[in-house]
Amino acid sequence: MIQSATINNQAVTILYGHLKLASINLKVGQQIKAGDKIGILGKGYSTETDGERKHLHLSIHLGNSINYKGYVSAKSQLSDWLDARRLF
């Protein structure tokens, strides 16, 4: 699932990965807020989690462009992403 949002007055796109697609009941353009249920984690060791344990893939990309990859291959590319640990 991809969400457009603003964090600290900066536009971001947030990717929530490894969710069970059938559990996502949100509509395009629907507003969500803290505490809203957006979906259920996919089954561990299945295609929903790319064969890995059950977990959430959370990526926050700076700007309005959508990056489905959700990760980078080189440290130099991290400047396009927000470190979610700093928000918690």
C-alpha positions as CSV (number, residue, x, y, z in Angstrom):
1,M,0.0,0.0,0.0
2,I,1.3,3.5,-0.8
3,Q,0.2,6.6,1.1
4,S,0.9,10.3,0.3
5,A,1.5,12.3,3.4
6,T,3.2,15.3,4.9
7,I,5.8,14.9,7.6
8,N,7.5,18.0,9.2
9,N,6.0,20.1,6.4
10,Q,7.6,17.9,3.7
11,A,5.7,15.8,1.1
12,V,6.5,12.1,1.4
13,T,5.2,8.8,0.0
14,I,5.0,5.9,2.5
15,L,5.1,2.3,1.4
16,Y,3.7,-0.4,3.6
17,G,4.9,-3.7,2.3
18,H,4.1,-7.4,3.0
19,L,0.4,-6.8,3.8
20,K,-2.3,-9.3,2.9
21,L,-3.8,-7.5,-0.1
22,A,-7.3,-8.8,0.5
23,S,-7.2,-7.2,4.0
24,I,-6.7,-3.6,2.6
25,N,-10.1,-2.0,2.5
26,L,-9.0,1.6,1.9
27,K,-10.0,3.5,-1.2
28,V,-7.8,5.8,-3.3
29,G,-7.9,9.3,-1.8
30,Q,-9.4,8.0,1.5
31,Q,-7.9,9.9,4.6
32,I,-6.3,7.7,7.3
33,K,-5.1,8.8,10.7
34,A,-3.0,7.4,13.5
35,G,-4.6,4.3,14.9
36,D,-6.5,3.4,11.8
37,K,-6.2,-0.2,10.6
38,I,-4.8,-0.3,7.1
39,G,-4.3,-4.0,6.6
40,I,-3.1,-7.3,8.1
41,L,0.4,-8.6,7.8
42,G,0.9,-11.3,5.1
43,K,1.5,-14.9,6.0
44,G,5.1,-15.6,7.0
45,Y,7.2,-17.6,4.6
46,S,4.8,-17.0,1.7
47,T,4.7,-14.9,-1.4
48,E,3.0,-12.2,0.7
49,T,6.3,-11.7,2.6
50,D,8.7,-12.7,-0.2
51,G,9.4,-16.0,1.5
52,E,10.5,-14.3,4.7
53,R,9.1,-14.2,8.2
54,K,6.0,-12.2,8.9
55,H,7.0,-8.5,9.0
56,L,6.1,-5.0,7.9
57,H,8.2,-3.3,5.2
58,L,7.9,0.4,6.0
59,S,9.6,2.9,3.6
60,I,9.3,6.7,3.6
61,H,10.4,8.3,0.3
62,L,10.9,12.1,0.2
63,G,8.7,13.9,-2.3
64,N,5.6,13.0,-4.3
65,S,7.2,10.4,-6.6
66,I,6.3,6.8,-5.9
67,N,9.1,4.3,-5.4
68,Y,7.8,0.8,-5.2
69,K,11.2,-0.7,-4.5
70,G,11.3,0.6,-1.0
71,Y,15.0,0.1,-0.6
72,V,18.3,1.2,-2.0
73,S,21.4,-0.6,-3.3
74,A,23.9,2.0,-2.4
75,K,24.4,4.2,0.7
76,S,24.6,7.3,-1.6
77,Q,20.9,6.8,-2.5
78,L,19.7,7.2,1.1
79,S,19.3,10.9,0.8
80,D,16.0,10.4,-1.0
81,W,14.5,8.5,2.0
82,L,13.5,9.5,5.5
83,D,14.8,7.3,8.4
84,A,11.5,6.2,10.1
85,R,13.3,5.4,13.4
86,R,13.7,9.2,13.9
87,L,9.9,9.6,13.9
88,F,9.2,7.2,16.8
